[in-house]
């Protein structure tokens, strides 16, 4: 008898909940998940807008696109992607040896577009000096480059080849765009040769765009350059910009 009672009790305890109760539980769980997801999405959207304009419209559609592209991001620090390119036509170095950048790298926002940092911002004086570096480069290479609206950023001016078809293969891919500054944080994007891109990353002066080489319109050497914090770093940026222009105007080595 005792065994029968235990068996009946066990059977009772394992009886499934009524379908109505299960439906209510599932509905409640769905509401909780939706509320949490909605709260996260609102916070993420506002944080994304706060980093400034870039190549996507500053609206929910742009946020949805960059949220999807987050899934396609590649490692921005590794230089292995350049190993097979170095030595190929047009991949040679235009830079000399670079000193290592002091301190940690800036913290980069999680969204690939716009590609921005969220700390280590330069002051207004350094920003003005950085604009001067770009103006000097435009004057020095006036026969081959000029200032045009960035193809990638849409809102900012870029150093652009006058004749993209006459430049390097990367120049044709980027329609001549060589470099631009982001007004919000003073950072830059530049397109280097494979050898120079590896040097820039290795010395800590920048990192590859997380979609470079992933999206067909972004060369693998499309590199994010950290903004300079003092005069010595400003001089390095001037070297980097000159190397990017030399690469994009070359026909190969």
PyMOL commands that set and color helices and strands:
alter all, ss='L'
color gray80, all
select helices_A, chain A and resi 2-13+19-50+60-72+80-82+124-140+164-166+169-173+194-202+231-249
alter helices_A, ss='H'
color red, helices_A
select strands_A, chain A and resi 145-149+157-161+177-181+188-191+206-208+222-225
alter strands_A, ss='S'
color yellow, strands_A
deselect
rebuild
show_as cartoon
